[in-house]
Amino acid sequence: MLEKLIPQLRLQVAKAHKILPEEIADSVEKVYNDILLMRDFTMNEFERIQSDRNLNANDRNIARRQVLEKAITKLEMLKSRRSATDLIERLEAKLSEDPDAGNDRLLKFLKELEIRDRLAGMTESQILSHFEKSLLDGSNQALLDAILNAPPGFEMLSPKLLKKLKRVRGKHYYPEVVAQLESLQEMNAIIVKMFTIVRAELDKLRRKYLPIYIVEKSA
């Protein structure tokens, strides 16, 4: 049971060790070990059910389905516990901080307001046609700050592009934060894929032990 998934999971672990710092890749390895423990629990329970002579075929199917439901619950708890989503959000918030907030705020605000006034009325495509290169390579910090510090409701670019520009600015002011953030996002993507692979197989096995009339009705 779940044995055919092991090679797929090991590939994800190998990928983590190849592209991530060792301590972060080790977290992926821990997820793999957690999944093996969940698999062992399921296999042991199935063996116990199979050897129980007091159960008929229908009872065994019900018991197996209950074990799989417990395994799915364990899996979801593992996913929640191993996720780095909260830390990723904190790091992204750090990138949103104005690195010059401790300087003369009024003067900085007025300079940024002047830049935004000059851009007023321009569409995103027009702004990019003039300034895309300097924005994306981080060479125009004044323009970056003016766009990223625009008041809520007066954003000048799309949320997707603003997020990208925060990363550009972050690489200049907070390079270590950006490096950690990128590693954690890679780790999260690998972990999510591992859990998705296992969850799909558990759901498939669980449906196998549903009563026939329910399977036929949902088909």
Secondary structure, DSSP 8 states (H G I E B T S, - for coil): --GGGHHHHHHHHHHHHHHS-HHHHHHHHHHHHHHHHHHHHHHHHHHHHHH-TT--HHHHHHHHHHHHHHHHHHHHHHHHHH--HHHHHHHHHHHHS-TTTTS-HHHHHHHHHHHHHHHTT--HHHHHHHHHHHHHTT--HHHHHHHHT--TT--SS-HHHHHHHHHHHHHHH-HHHHHHHHHHHHHHHHHHHHHHHHHHHHHHHHHHTS-HHHHHHH-
